[in-house]
Amino acid sequence: MTFETSFQPRRELAGRVSGGFEITLYWSPADNGTSIEVWQPETGVILAFSVAPDRALDAYYHPFVHFLHASAEPFTTLAA
């Protein structure tokens, strides 16, 4: 599932399914920013947050750890 958290175009760099979650890593060419989205199809909840580009791959493999330690930058939790 692809869900746009903003109106800026972004590119999917990687996607995987693990433990009932779909994890996607995105890159935004507009600001060279990276973000992670974790979608749980069972509940329809999407967790989205920005991550520093140098930590993007680690955040892709360990999204919940990075979410808990996210900086003060905005994040979004959405329910269907």
PDB file of N, CA, C and O in Angstrom:
ATOM      1  N   MET A   1       0.839  -1.172   0.000  1.00  0.00           N
ATOM      2  CA  MET A   1       0.000   0.000   0.000  1.00  0.00           C
ATOM      3  C   MET A   1       0.881   1.231   0.000  1.00  0.00           C
ATOM      4  O   MET A   1       1.858   1.300   0.746  1.00  0.00           O
ATOM      5  N   THR A   2       0.549   2.185  -0.814  1.00  0.00           N
ATOM      6  CA  THR A   2       1.266   3.443  -0.841  1.00  0.00           C
ATOM      7  C   THR A   2       0.356   4.522  -0.308  1.00  0.00           C
ATOM      8  O   THR A   2      -0.789   4.648  -0.742  1.00  0.00           O
ATOM      9  N   PHE A   3       0.859   5.303   0.635  1.00  0.00           N
ATOM     10  CA  PHE A   3       0.080   6.380   1.229  1.00  0.00           C
ATOM     11  C   PHE A   3       0.933   7.631   1.217  1.00  0.00           C
ATOM     12  O   PHE A   3       2.032   7.635   1.772  1.00  0.00           O
ATOM     13  N   GLU A   4       0.452   8.679   0.602  1.00  0.00           N
ATOM     14  CA  GLU A   4       1.182   9.929   0.538  1.00  0.00           C
ATOM     15  C   GLU A   4       0.963  10.716   1.823  1.00  0.00           C
ATOM     16  O   GLU A   4      -0.172  11.054   2.158  1.00  0.00           O
ATOM     17  N   THR A   5       2.047  11.013   2.548  1.00  0.00           N
ATOM     18  CA  THR A   5       1.937  11.806   3.763  1.00  0.00           C
ATOM     19  C   THR A   5       2.036  13.291   3.461  1.00  0.00           C
ATOM     20  O   THR A   5       1.754  14.117   4.329  1.00  0.00           O
ATOM     21  N   SER A   6       2.431  13.644   2.245  1.00  0.00           N
ATOM     22  CA  SER A   6       2.495  15.043   1.836  1.00  0.00           C
ATOM     23  C   SER A   6       2.213  15.114   0.347  1.00  0.00           C
ATOM     24  O   SER A   6       2.053  14.086  -0.313  1.00  0.00           O
ATOM     25  N   PHE A   7       2.153  16.326  -0.180  1.00  0.00           N
ATOM     26  CA  PHE A   7       1.867  16.495  -1.590  1.00  0.00           C
ATOM     27  C   PHE A   7       3.128  16.476  -2.438  1.00  0.00           C
ATOM     28  O   PHE A   7       3.040  16.523  -3.665  1.00  0.00           O
ATOM     29  N   GLN A   8       4.291  16.408  -1.819  1.00  0.00           N
ATOM     30  CA  GLN A   8       5.537  16.352  -2.560  1.00  0.00           C
ATOM     31  C   GLN A   8       5.746  14.936  -3.097  1.00  0.00           C
ATOM     32  O   GLN A   8       5.485  13.954  -2.401  1.00  0.00           O
ATOM     33  N   PRO A   9       6.220  14.841  -4.347  1.00  0.00           N
ATOM     34  CA  PRO A   9       6.472  13.502  -4.888  1.00  0.00           C
ATOM     35  C   PRO A   9       7.602  12.822  -4.129  1.00  0.00           C
ATOM     36  O   PRO A   9       8.516  13.478  -3.629  1.00  0.00           O
ATOM     37  N   ARG A  10       7.527  11.526  -4.051  1.00  0.00           N
ATOM     38  CA  ARG A  10       8.576  10.755  -3.401  1.00  0.00           C
ATOM     39  C   ARG A  10       8.735   9.441  -4.133  1.00  0.00           C
ATOM     40  O   ARG A  10       7.872   9.033  -4.910  1.00  0.00           O
ATOM     41  N   ARG A  11       9.831   8.798  -3.878  1.00  0.00           N
ATOM     42  CA  ARG A  11      10.137   7.538  -4.556  1.00  0.00           C
ATOM     43  C   ARG A  11      10.319   6.433  -3.527  1.00  0.00           C
ATOM     44  O   ARG A  11      10.957   6.618  -2.491  1.00  0.00           O
ATOM     45  N   GLU A  12       9.746   5.293  -3.838  1.00  0.00           N
ATOM     46  CA  GLU A  12       9.916   4.128  -2.973  1.00  0.00           C
ATOM     47  C   GLU A  12      11.278   3.526  -3.245  1.00  0.00           C
ATOM     48  O   GLU A  12      11.592   3.169  -4.381  1.00  0.00           O
ATOM     49  N   LEU A  13      12.085   3.413  -2.207  1.00  0.00           N
ATOM     50  CA  LEU A  13      13.414   2.826  -2.345  1.00  0.00           C
ATOM     51  C   LEU A  13      13.429   1.347  -2.007  1.00  0.00           C
ATOM     52  O   LEU A  13      14.178   0.573  -2.603  1.00  0.00           O
ATOM     53  N   ALA A  14      12.595   0.954  -1.044  1.00  0.00           N
ATOM     54  CA  ALA A  14      12.561  -0.447  -0.624  1.00  0.00           C
ATOM     55  C   ALA A  14      11.249  -0.728   0.080  1.00  0.00           C
ATOM     56  O   ALA A  14      10.649   0.158   0.688  1.00  0.00           O
ATOM     57  N   GLY A  15      10.816  -1.973  -0.011  1.00  0.00           N
ATOM     58  CA  GLY A  15       9.601  -2.396   0.674  1.00  0.00           C
ATOM     59  C   GLY A  15       9.725  -3.849   1.092  1.00  0.00           C
ATOM     60  O   GLY A  15      10.321  -4.668   0.392  1.00  0.00           O
ATOM     61  N   ARG A  16       9.151  -4.151   2.244  1.00  0.00           N
ATOM     62  CA  ARG A  16       9.198  -5.539   2.740  1.00  0.00           C
ATOM     63  C   ARG A  16       8.003  -5.794   3.646  1.00  0.00           C
ATOM     64  O   ARG A  16       7.347  -4.861   4.109  1.00  0.00           O
ATOM     65  N   VAL A  17       7.734  -7.058   3.888  1.00  0.00           N
ATOM     66  CA  VAL A  17       6.672  -7.478   4.801  1.00  0.00           C
ATOM     67  C   VAL A  17       7.330  -8.300   5.900  1.00  0.00           C
ATOM     68  O   VAL A  17       8.131  -9.195   5.631  1.00  0.00           O
ATOM     69  N   SER A  18       6.975  -7.977   7.156  1.00  0.00           N
ATOM     70  CA  SER A  18       7.551  -8.691   8.289  1.00  0.00           C
ATOM     71  C   SER A  18       6.573  -8.658   9.452  1.00  0.00           C
ATOM     72  O   SER A  18       6.139  -7.585   9.871  1.00  0.00           O
ATOM     73  N   GLY A  19       6.228  -9.816   9.970  1.00  0.00           N
ATOM     74  CA  GLY A  19       5.397  -9.906  11.162  1.00  0.00           C
ATOM     75  C   GLY A  19       4.039  -9.232  11.034  1.00  0.00           C
ATOM     76  O   GLY A  19       3.525  -8.691  12.013  1.00  0.00           O
ATOM     77  N   GLY A  20       3.455  -9.257   9.852  1.00  0.00           N
ATOM     78  CA  GLY A  20       2.149  -8.641   9.652  1.00  0.00           C
ATOM     79  C   GLY A  20       2.209  -7.145   9.376  1.00  0.00           C
ATOM     80  O   GLY A  20       1.169  -6.487   9.326  1.00  0.00           O
ATOM     81  N   PHE A  21       3.410  -6.596   9.195  1.00  0.00           N
ATOM     82  CA  PHE A  21       3.592  -5.184   8.878  1.00  0.00           C
ATOM     83  C   PHE A  21       4.213  -5.044   7.494  1.00  0.00           C
ATOM     84  O   PHE A  21       5.038  -5.862   7.085  1.00  0.00           O
ATOM     85  N   GLU A  22       3.806  -3.995   6.777  1.00  0.00           N
ATOM     86  CA  GLU A  22       4.457  -3.639   5.523  1.00  0.00           C
ATOM     87  C   GLU A  22       5.296  -2.399   5.786  1.00  0.00           C
ATOM     88  O   GLU A  22       4.771  -1.352   6.166  1.00  0.00           O
ATOM     89  N   ILE A  23       6.611  -2.524   5.581  1.00  0.00           N
ATOM     90  CA  ILE A  23       7.541  -1.438   5.853  1.00  0.00           C
ATOM     91  C   ILE A  23       8.050  -0.909   4.520  1.00  0.00           C
ATOM     92  O   ILE A  23       8.474  -1.679   3.658  1.00  0.00           O
ATOM     93  N   THR A  24       8.004   0.415   4.357  1.00  0.00           N
ATOM     94  CA  THR A  24       8.444   1.038   3.116  1.00  0.00           C
ATOM     95  C   THR A  24       9.386   2.193   3.435  1.00  0.00           C
ATOM     96  O   THR A  24       9.141   2.994   4.336  1.00  0.00           O
ATOM     97  N   LEU A  25      10.474   2.252   2.666  1.00  0.00           N
ATOM     98  CA  LEU A  25      11.443   3.334   2.762  1.00  0.00           C
ATOM     99  C   LEU A  25      11.250   4.247   1.563  1.00  0.00           C
ATOM    100  O   LEU A  25      11.242   3.783   0.423  1.00  0.00           O
ATOM    101  N   TYR A  26      11.095   5.548   1.814  1.00  0.00           N
ATOM    102  CA  TYR A  26      10.876   6.532   0.757  1.00  0.00           C
ATOM    103  C   TYR A  26      11.986   7.573   0.755  1.00  0.00           C
ATOM    104  O   TYR A  26      12.604   7.859   1.780  1.00  0.00           O
ATOM    105  N   TRP A  27      12.220   8.134  -0.437  1.00  0.00           N
ATOM    106  CA  TRP A  27      13.138   9.258  -0.616  1.00  0.00           C
ATOM    107  C   TRP A  27      12.399  10.369  -1.341  1.00  0.00           C
ATOM    108  O   TRP A  27      11.680  10.116  -2.308  1.00  0.00           O
ATOM    109  N   SER A  28      12.572  11.589  -0.879  1.00  0.00           N
ATOM    110  CA  SER A  28      11.942  12.751  -1.497  1.00  0.00           C
ATOM    111  C   SER A  28      13.004  13.567  -2.225  1.00  0.00           C
ATOM    112  O   SER A  28      13.909  14.108  -1.589  1.00  0.00           O
ATOM    113  N   PRO A  29      12.906  13.662  -3.555  1.00  0.00           N
ATOM    114  CA  PRO A  29      13.896  14.446  -4.291  1.00  0.00           C
ATOM    115  C   PRO A  29      13.792  15.947  -4.013  1.00  0.00           C
ATOM    116  O   PRO A  29      14.765  16.677  -4.203  1.00  0.00           O
ATOM    117  N   ALA A  30      12.640  16.409  -3.572  1.00  0.00           N
ATOM    118  CA  ALA A  30      12.450  17.843  -3.316  1.00  0.00           C
ATOM    119  C   ALA A  30      13.364  18.348  -2.207  1.00  0.00           C
ATOM    120  O   ALA A  30      13.914  19.445  -2.305  1.00  0.00           O
ATOM    121  N   ASP A  31      13.527  17.549  -1.148  1.00  0.00           N
ATOM    122  CA  ASP A  31      14.360  17.987  -0.026  1.00  0.00           C
ATOM    123  C   ASP A  31      15.448  16.980   0.340  1.00  0.00           C
ATOM    124  O   ASP A  31      16.132  17.134   1.352  1.00  0.00           O
ATOM    125  N   ASN A  32      15.603  15.950  -0.489  1.00  0.00           N
ATOM    126  CA  ASN A  32      16.572  14.877  -0.264  1.00  0.00           C
ATOM    127  C   ASN A  32      16.333  14.185   1.079  1.00  0.00           C
ATOM    128  O   ASN A  32      17.259  13.633   1.674  1.00  0.00           O
ATOM    129  N   GLY A  33      15.086  14.218   1.550  1.00  0.00           N
ATOM    130  CA  GLY A  33      14.734  13.597   2.820  1.00  0.00           C
ATOM    131  C   GLY A  33      14.311  12.146   2.653  1.00  0.00           C
ATOM    132  O   GLY A  33      13.870  11.734   1.581  1.00  0.00           O
ATOM    133  N   THR A  34      14.450  11.389   3.714  1.00  0.00           N
ATOM    134  CA  THR A  34      14.011   9.996   3.722  1.00  0.00           C
ATOM    135  C   THR A  34      12.977   9.810   4.822  1.00  0.00           C
ATOM    136  O   THR A  34      12.988  10.501   5.841  1.00  0.00           O
ATOM    137  N   SER A  35      12.088   8.861   4.585  1.00  0.00           N
ATOM    138  CA  SER A  35      11.039   8.578   5.563  1.00  0.00           C
ATOM    139  C   SER A  35      10.693   7.108   5.532  1.00  0.00           C
ATOM    140  O   SER A  35      10.976   6.396   4.569  1.00  0.00           O
ATOM    141  N   ILE A  36      10.076   6.676   6.608  1.00  0.00           N
ATOM    142  CA  ILE A  36       9.646   5.289   6.783  1.00  0.00           C
ATOM    143  C   ILE A  36       8.144   5.284   7.004  1.00  0.00           C
ATOM    144  O   ILE A  36       7.607   6.140   7.707  1.00  0.00           O
ATOM    145  N   GLU A  37       7.470   4.315   6.399  1.00  0.00           N
ATOM    146  CA  GLU A  37       6.061   4.062   6.694  1.00  0.00           C
ATOM    147  C   GLU A  37       5.901   2.604   7.078  1.00  0.00           C
ATOM    148  O   GLU A  37       6.430   1.707   6.422  1.00  0.00           O
ATOM    149  N   VAL A  38       5.167   2.388   8.146  1.00  0.00           N
ATOM    150  CA  VAL A  38       4.854   1.040   8.599  1.00  0.00           C
ATOM    151  C   VAL A  38       3.340   0.927   8.576  1.00  0.00           C
ATOM    152  O   VAL A  38       2.642   1.672   9.263  1.00  0.00           O
ATOM    153  N   TRP A  39       2.842  -0.001   7.790  1.00  0.00           N
ATOM    154  CA  TRP A  39       1.396  -0.206   7.636  1.00  0.00           C
ATOM    155  C   TRP A  39       1.041  -1.582   8.171  1.00  0.00           C
ATOM    156  O   TRP A  39       1.685  -2.577   7.840  1.00  0.00           O
ATOM    157  N   GLN A  40       0.003  -1.627   9.007  1.00  0.00           N
ATOM    158  CA  GLN A  40      -0.514  -2.901   9.502  1.00  0.00           C
ATOM    159  C   GLN A  40      -1.866  -3.124   8.839  1.00  0.00           C
ATOM    160  O   GLN A  40      -2.862  -2.538   9.263  1.00  0.00           O
ATOM    161  N   PRO A  41      -1.918  -3.962   7.802  1.00  0.00           N
ATOM    162  CA  PRO A  41      -3.168  -4.176   7.075  1.00  0.00           C
ATOM    163  C   PRO A  41      -4.318  -4.641   7.965  1.00  0.00           C
ATOM    164  O   PRO A  41      -5.472  -4.290   7.716  1.00  0.00           O
ATOM    165  N   GLU A  42      -4.021  -5.416   8.986  1.00  0.00           N
ATOM    166  CA  GLU A  42      -5.062  -5.953   9.868  1.00  0.00           C
ATOM    167  C   GLU A  42      -5.860  -4.845  10.556  1.00  0.00           C
ATOM    168  O   GLU A  42      -7.075  -4.956  10.716  1.00  0.00           O
ATOM    169  N   THR A  43      -5.168  -3.773  10.962  1.00  0.00           N
ATOM    170  CA  THR A  43      -5.839  -2.679  11.662  1.00  0.00           C
ATOM    171  C   THR A  43      -6.026  -1.447  10.788  1.00  0.00           C
ATOM    172  O   THR A  43      -6.844  -0.582  11.100  1.00  0.00           O
ATOM    173  N   GLY A  44      -5.268  -1.362   9.689  1.00  0.00           N
ATOM    174  CA  GLY A  44      -5.331  -0.197   8.823  1.00  0.00           C
ATOM    175  C   GLY A  44      -4.520   0.978   9.331  1.00  0.00           C
ATOM    176  O   GLY A  44      -4.584   2.064   8.756  1.00  0.00           O
ATOM    177  N   VAL A  45      -3.755   0.782  10.400  1.00  0.00           N
ATOM    178  CA  VAL A  45      -2.959   1.860  10.982  1.00  0.00           C
ATOM    179  C   VAL A  45      -1.654   2.024  10.202  1.00  0.00           C
ATOM    180  O   VAL A  45      -0.989   1.046   9.862  1.00  0.00           O
ATOM    181  N   ILE A  46      -1.305   3.283   9.929  1.00  0.00           N
ATOM    182  CA  ILE A  46      -0.054   3.620   9.266  1.00  0.00           C
ATOM    183  C   ILE A  46       0.753   4.504  10.204  1.00  0.00           C
ATOM    184  O   ILE A  46       0.250   5.499  10.726  1.00  0.00           O
ATOM    185  N   LEU A  47       1.992   4.135  10.408  1.00  0.00           N
ATOM    186  CA  LEU A  47       2.925   4.920  11.197  1.00  0.00           C
ATOM    187  C   LEU A  47       3.947   5.482  10.218  1.00  0.00           C
ATOM    188  O   LEU A  47       4.602   4.712   9.515  1.00  0.00           O
ATOM    189  N   ALA A  48       4.102   6.797  10.152  1.00  0.00           N
ATOM    190  CA  ALA A  48       5.024   7.428   9.210  1.00  0.00           C
ATOM    191  C   ALA A  48       5.903   8.422   9.955  1.00  0.00           C
ATOM    192  O   ALA A  48       5.420   9.186  10.791  1.00  0.00           O
ATOM    193  N   PHE A  49       7.192   8.407   9.648  1.00  0.00           N
ATOM    194  CA  PHE A  49       8.109   9.346  10.280  1.00  0.00           C
ATOM    195  C   PHE A  49       9.327   9.585   9.406  1.00  0.00           C
ATOM    196  O   PHE A  49       9.723   8.732   8.611  1.00  0.00           O
ATOM    197  N   SER A  50       9.912  10.765   9.571  1.00  0.00           N
ATOM    198  CA  SER A  50      11.139  11.121   8.866  1.00  0.00           C
ATOM    199  C   SER A  50      12.321  10.489   9.572  1.00  0.00           C
ATOM    200  O   SER A  50      12.291  10.243  10.778  1.00  0.00           O
ATOM    201  N   VAL A  51      13.351  10.234   8.804  1.00  0.00           N
ATOM    202  CA  VAL A  51      14.574   9.669   9.364  1.00  0.00           C
ATOM    203  C   VAL A  51      15.753  10.280   8.615  1.00  0.00           C
ATOM    204  O   VAL A  51      15.668  10.530   7.413  1.00  0.00           O
ATOM    205  N   ALA A  52      16.842  10.518   9.321  1.00  0.00           N
ATOM    206  CA  ALA A  52      18.037  11.075   8.694  1.00  0.00           C
ATOM    207  C   ALA A  52      18.521  10.125   7.594  1.00  0.00           C
ATOM    208  O   ALA A  52      18.498   8.908   7.778  1.00  0.00           O
ATOM    209  N   PRO A  53      18.958  10.669   6.456  1.00  0.00           N
ATOM    210  CA  PRO A  53      19.396   9.808   5.350  1.00  0.00           C
ATOM    211  C   PRO A  53      20.482   8.809   5.738  1.00  0.00           C
ATOM    212  O   PRO A  53      20.506   7.693   5.220  1.00  0.00           O
ATOM    213  N   ASP A  54      21.377   9.195   6.642  1.00  0.00           N
ATOM    214  CA  ASP A  54      22.441   8.272   7.022  1.00  0.00           C
ATOM    215  C   ASP A  54      21.954   7.149   7.941  1.00  0.00           C
ATOM    216  O   ASP A  54      22.702   6.214   8.225  1.00  0.00           O
ATOM    217  N   ARG A  55      20.707   7.238   8.404  1.00  0.00           N
ATOM    218  CA  ARG A  55      20.126   6.183   9.248  1.00  0.00           C
ATOM    219  C   ARG A  55      18.952   5.474   8.567  1.00  0.00           C
ATOM    220  O   ARG A  55      18.289   4.633   9.174  1.00  0.00           O
ATOM    221  N   ALA A  56      18.708   5.815   7.321  1.00  0.00           N
ATOM    222  CA  ALA A  56      17.519   5.316   6.617  1.00  0.00           C
ATOM    223  C   ALA A  56      17.493   3.794   6.498  1.00  0.00           C
ATOM    224  O   ALA A  56      16.460   3.175   6.755  1.00  0.00           O
ATOM    225  N   LEU A  57      18.593   3.193   6.119  1.00  0.00           N
ATOM    226  CA  LEU A  57      18.601   1.738   5.944  1.00  0.00           C
ATOM    227  C   LEU A  57      18.418   1.020   7.278  1.00  0.00           C
ATOM    228  O   LEU A  57      17.694   0.026   7.349  1.00  0.00           O
ATOM    229  N   ASP A  58      19.057   1.505   8.324  1.00  0.00           N
ATOM    230  CA  ASP A  58      18.875   0.904   9.637  1.00  0.00           C
ATOM    231  C   ASP A  58      17.428   1.078  10.105  1.00  0.00           C
ATOM    232  O   ASP A  58      16.847   0.162  10.685  1.00  0.00           O
ATOM    233  N   ALA A  59      16.849   2.257   9.851  1.00  0.00           N
ATOM    234  CA  ALA A  59      15.447   2.500  10.227  1.00  0.00           C
ATOM    235  C   ALA A  59      14.505   1.608   9.440  1.00  0.00           C
ATOM    236  O   ALA A  59      13.457   1.209   9.949  1.00  0.00           O
ATOM    237  N   TYR A  60      14.863   1.294   8.216  1.00  0.00           N
ATOM    238  CA  TYR A  60      14.057   0.385   7.382  1.00  0.00           C
ATOM    239  C   TYR A  60      14.004  -1.006   8.009  1.00  0.00           C
ATOM    240  O   TYR A  60      12.956  -1.653   8.014  1.00  0.00           O
ATOM    241  N   TYR A  61      15.131  -1.458   8.533  1.00  0.00           N
ATOM    242  CA  TYR A  61      15.178  -2.791   9.141  1.00  0.00           C
ATOM    243  C   TYR A  61      14.727  -2.808  10.599  1.00  0.00           C
ATOM    244  O   TYR A  61      14.353  -3.864  11.110  1.00  0.00           O
ATOM    245  N   HIS A  62      14.755  -1.668  11.274  1.00  0.00           N
ATOM    246  CA  HIS A  62      14.373  -1.574  12.688  1.00  0.00           C
ATOM    247  C   HIS A  62      13.484  -0.343  12.899  1.00  0.00           C
ATOM    248  O   HIS A  62      13.860   0.564  13.642  1.00  0.00           O
ATOM    249  N   PRO A  63      12.319  -0.299  12.259  1.00  0.00           N
ATOM    250  CA  PRO A  63      11.510   0.935  12.279  1.00  0.00           C
ATOM    251  C   PRO A  63      10.999   1.332  13.658  1.00  0.00           C
ATOM    252  O   PRO A  63      10.924   2.523  13.960  1.00  0.00           O
ATOM    253  N   PHE A  64      10.649   0.377  14.491  1.00  0.00           N
ATOM    254  CA  PHE A  64      10.071   0.731  15.784  1.00  0.00           C
ATOM    255  C   PHE A  64      11.118   1.326  16.724  1.00  0.00           C
ATOM    256  O   PHE A  64      10.800   2.219  17.509  1.00  0.00           O
ATOM    257  N   VAL A  65      12.340   0.854  16.656  1.00  0.00           N
ATOM    258  CA  VAL A  65      13.415   1.426  17.454  1.00  0.00           C
ATOM    259  C   VAL A  65      13.642   2.880  17.037  1.00  0.00           C
ATOM    260  O   VAL A  65      13.776   3.762  17.884  1.00  0.00           O
ATOM    261  N   HIS A  66      13.683   3.118  15.734  1.00  0.00           N
ATOM    262  CA  HIS A  66      13.922   4.472  15.243  1.00  0.00           C
ATOM    263  C   HIS A  66      12.734   5.386  15.519  1.00  0.00           C
ATOM    264  O   HIS A  66      12.910   6.577  15.777  1.00  0.00           O
ATOM    265  N   PHE A  67      11.541   4.841  15.467  1.00  0.00           N
ATOM    266  CA  PHE A  67      10.377   5.660  15.792  1.00  0.00           C
ATOM    267  C   PHE A  67      10.431   6.118  17.242  1.00  0.00           C
ATOM    268  O   PHE A  67      10.152   7.280  17.538  1.00  0.00           O
ATOM    269  N   LEU A  68      10.785   5.221  18.138  1.00  0.00           N
ATOM    270  CA  LEU A  68      10.862   5.562  19.562  1.00  0.00           C
ATOM    271  C   LEU A  68      11.938   6.597  19.848  1.00  0.00           C
ATOM    272  O   LEU A  68      11.813   7.394  20.778  1.00  0.00           O
ATOM    273  N   HIS A  69      12.992   6.582  19.047  1.00  0.00           N
ATOM    274  CA  HIS A  69      14.096   7.512  19.245  1.00  0.00           C
ATOM    275  C   HIS A  69      14.079   8.641  18.220  1.00  0.00           C
ATOM    276  O   HIS A  69      15.088   9.320  18.028  1.00  0.00           O
ATOM    277  N   ALA A  70      12.949   8.843  17.568  1.00  0.00           N
ATOM    278  CA  ALA A  70      12.849   9.896  16.558  1.00  0.00           C
ATOM    279  C   ALA A  70      13.113  11.251  17.198  1.00  0.00           C
ATOM    280  O   ALA A  70      12.802  11.491  18.365  1.00  0.00           O
ATOM    281  N   SER A  71      13.688  12.108  16.403  1.00  0.00           N
ATOM    282  CA  SER A  71      13.953  13.463  16.896  1.00  0.00           C
ATOM    283  C   SER A  71      12.640  14.220  17.035  1.00  0.00           C
ATOM    284  O   SER A  71      11.568  13.632  16.893  1.00  0.00           O
ATOM    285  N   ALA A  72      12.711  15.479  17.303  1.00  0.00           N
ATOM    286  CA  ALA A  72      11.519  16.296  17.492  1.00  0.00           C
ATOM    287  C   ALA A  72      10.813  16.600  16.180  1.00  0.00           C
ATOM    288  O   ALA A  72       9.806  17.309  16.177  1.00  0.00           O
ATOM    289  N   GLU A  73      11.312  16.085  15.076  1.00  0.00           N
ATOM    290  CA  GLU A  73      10.663  16.319  13.791  1.00  0.00           C
ATOM    291  C   GLU A  73       9.297  15.659  13.790  1.00  0.00           C
ATOM    292  O   GLU A  73       9.075  14.675  14.496  1.00  0.00           O
ATOM    293  N   PRO A  74       8.378  16.201  12.996  1.00  0.00           N
ATOM    294  CA  PRO A  74       6.996  15.683  12.995  1.00  0.00           C
ATOM    295  C   PRO A  74       6.919  14.240  12.504  1.00  0.00           C
ATOM    296  O   PRO A  74       7.690  13.820  11.640  1.00  0.00           O
ATOM    297  N   PHE A  75       5.999  13.507  13.058  1.00  0.00           N
ATOM    298  CA  PHE A  75       5.652  12.175  12.577  1.00  0.00           C
ATOM    299  C   PHE A  75       4.146  12.081  12.541  1.00  0.00           C
ATOM    300  O   PHE A  75       3.438  12.906  13.118  1.00  0.00           O
ATOM    301  N   THR A  76       3.674  11.070  11.858  1.00  0.00           N
ATOM    302  CA  THR A  76       2.234  10.939  11.680  1.00  0.00           C
ATOM    303  C   THR A  76       1.798   9.517  12.001  1.00  0.00           C
ATOM    304  O   THR A  76       2.442   8.558  11.578  1.00  0.00           O
ATOM    305  N   THR A  77       0.725   9.381  12.732  1.00  0.00           N
ATOM    306  CA  THR A  77       0.070   8.103  12.926  1.00  0.00           C
ATOM    307  C   THR A  77      -1.348   8.258  12.394  1.00  0.00           C
ATOM    308  O   THR A  77      -2.101   9.122  12.844  1.00  0.00           O
ATOM    309  N   LEU A  78      -1.701   7.421  11.443  1.00  0.00           N
ATOM    310  CA  LEU A  78      -3.015   7.530  10.795  1.00  0.00           C
ATOM    311  C   LEU A  78      -3.771   6.226  10.937  1.00  0.00           C
ATOM    312  O   LEU A  78      -3.169   5.152  10.908  1.00  0.00           O
ATOM    313  N   ALA A  79      -5.034   6.303  11.084  1.00  0.00           N
ATOM    314  CA  ALA A  79      -5.895   5.125  11.116  1.00  0.00           C
ATOM    315  C   ALA A  79      -6.848   5.187   9.937  1.00  0.00           C
ATOM    316  O   ALA A  79      -7.257   6.268   9.515  1.00  0.00           O
ATOM    317  N   ALA A  80      -7.194   4.043   9.415  1.00  0.00           N
ATOM    318  CA  ALA A  80      -8.093   3.971   8.267  1.00  0.00           C
ATOM    319  C   ALA A  80      -9.515   4.282   8.689  1.00  0.00           C
ATOM    320  O   ALA A  80     -10.422   4.272   7.857  1.00  0.00           O
TER     321      ALA A  80
END
